[in-house]
């Protein structure tokens, strides 16, 4: 038997990173699709389901097993670091769908942008956390607040 080398470890991390980024990219697309759900607030539930599934898939990739309740709590904590102004954009986007006619279009566009950026940010934070050997349960949202905000800004600039 041969011992694992640093090159093997880097190679495995690179493979995981590529697969992880693919999971996040797919989830960002589904987040935008969830925004098109014409029913107010059902779109937010759909967005939450996409984010939950993404973190679950990332966990499987990195060998981290977590219960859905723990994942939901971690996602909520990360979103909470964005502050009320950022979170109100998603709620406003969904609420605009109550306005007949153009409200659905405006609401869908706003929620697609905010939801996709939040999904991207959550994905990037979890990739980094899992690559450092973290679990869902030991994620410290406060220490990741700057990472979440930076990732949201990066997603909005794309």
JOLINSUL-V176836 format. One record per residue. N is the residue number from 0. RES is the residue in one small letter. SS is DSSP state (2 for helix, 1 for strand, 0 for the rest). PHI is phi in degrees with one decimal (999 if undefined). BURIAL is + if it has 24 or more other ideal C-beta (glycine too) atoms within 12 Angstrom, else -. Layout:
N_RES_SS_PHI_BURIAL, N_RES_SS_PHI_BURIAL
This chain:
0_x_0_999_-, 1_x_0_-105.1_-, 2_x_0_-79.3_-, 3_x_0_-69.5_-, 4_x_0_-102.7_-, 5_x_2_-61.5_-, 6_x_2_-63.6_-, 7_x_2_-61.8_-, 8_x_2_-65.8_-, 9_x_2_-62.8_-, 10_x_2_-62.1_-, 11_x_2_-65.9_-, 12_x_2_-62.6_-, 13_x_2_-63.4_-, 14_x_2_-62.9_-, 15_x_2_-63.3_+, 16_x_2_-62.1_-, 17_x_2_-63.5_-, 18_x_2_-66.4_-, 19_x_2_-64.5_+, 20_x_2_-64.2_+, 21_x_2_-66.2_-, 22_x_2_-61.1_+, 23_x_2_-65.6_+, 24_x_2_-59.0_+, 25_x_2_-63.4_-, 26_x_2_-67.1_+, 27_x_2_-62.8_+, 28_x_2_-63.3_-, 29_x_2_-67.4_+, 30_x_2_-64.2_+, 31_x_2_-63.5_+, 32_x_2_-67.0_-, 33_x_2_-62.3_+, 34_x_0_-65.9_+, 35_x_0_-83.0_+, 36_x_0_-56.9_+, 37_x_0_-73.2_-, 38_x_0_-89.9_-, 39_x_0_-57.5_+, 40_x_0_73.5_-, 41_x_2_-67.3_-, 42_x_2_-62.7_+, 43_x_2_-68.5_+, 44_x_2_-64.5_-, 45_x_2_-62.8_+, 46_x_2_-61.8_+, 47_x_2_-61.1_+, 48_x_2_-65.5_+, 49_x_2_-63.1_+, 50_x_2_-65.7_+, 51_x_2_-60.5_+, 52_x_2_-62.2_+, 53_x_2_-61.4_+, 54_x_2_-66.7_+, 55_x_2_-60.9_+, 56_x_2_-65.8_+, 57_x_2_-63.6_+, 58_x_2_-60.2_+, 59_x_2_-60.8_-, 60_x_2_-60.1_+, 61_x_0_-94.8_+, 62_x_0_73.7_-, 63_x_0_-107.5_+, 64_x_0_-105.0_-, 65_x_0_-147.4_+, 66_x_0_-77.2_-, 67_x_2_-57.6_-, 68_x_2_-63.0_-, 69_x_2_-66.9_-, 70_x_2_-65.1_+, 71_x_2_-59.1_-, 72_x_2_-62.9_-, 73_x_2_-65.4_+, 74_x_2_-63.2_+, 75_x_2_-60.8_-, 76_x_2_-64.3_+, 77_x_2_-64.2_+, 78_x_2_-64.1_+, 79_x_2_-63.9_-, 80_x_0_-73.7_+, 81_x_0_-76.1_+, 82_x_0_90.1_-, 83_x_2_-62.6_-, 84_x_2_-62.2_-, 85_x_2_-69.6_+, 86_x_2_-71.5_+, 87_x_2_-67.1_-, 88_x_2_-61.4_+, 89_x_2_-67.3_+, 90_x_2_-65.8_+, 91_x_2_-63.4_+, 92_x_2_-58.2_+, 93_x_2_-69.4_+, 94_x_2_-66.6_-, 95_x_2_-59.5_+, 96_x_2_-67.4_+, 97_x_2_-73.6_-, 98_x_0_-81.0_-, 99_x_0_-59.6_-, 100_x_0_83.8_-, 101_x_2_-70.1_-, 102_x_2_-59.4_-, 103_x_2_-64.8_+, 104_x_2_-66.1_-, 105_x_2_-63.6_-, 106_x_2_-62.8_+, 107_x_2_-64.2_+, 108_x_2_-64.8_+, 109_x_2_-64.8_+, 110_x_2_-69.2_+, 111_x_2_-61.1_+, 112_x_2_-67.6_+, 113_x_2_-66.6_+, 114_x_2_-66.9_+, 115_x_2_-66.3_+, 116_x_2_-65.0_+, 117_x_2_-65.4_+, 118_x_2_-62.7_+, 119_x_2_-58.5_+, 120_x_2_-62.4_+, 121_x_2_-60.7_+, 122_x_2_-60.6_+, 123_x_2_-64.9_+, 124_x_2_-66.1_+, 125_x_2_-68.0_+, 126_x_2_-58.6_+, 127_x_2_-59.9_+, 128_x_2_-64.3_+, 129_x_2_-67.2_+, 130_x_2_-67.7_+, 131_x_0_-83.9_-, 132_x_0_90.9_-, 133_x_0_-77.2_+, 134_x_0_-121.0_-, 135_x_0_-63.8_+, 136_x_0_-67.0_-, 137_x_0_-101.9_-, 138_x_0_-70.6_+, 139_x_0_-102.0_-, 140_x_0_-60.9_+, 141_x_0_-63.2_-, 142_x_0_-73.3_-, 143_x_0_-99.2_+, 144_x_2_-56.2_-, 145_x_2_-65.5_-, 146_x_2_-63.9_+, 147_x_2_-63.4_+, 148_x_2_-63.2_+, 149_x_2_-64.5_-, 150_x_2_-67.3_+, 151_x_2_-65.3_+, 152_x_2_-61.7_-, 153_x_2_-63.9_-, 154_x_2_-66.6_+, 155_x_2_-71.3_-, 156_x_2_-82.5_-, 157_x_0_-81.5_-
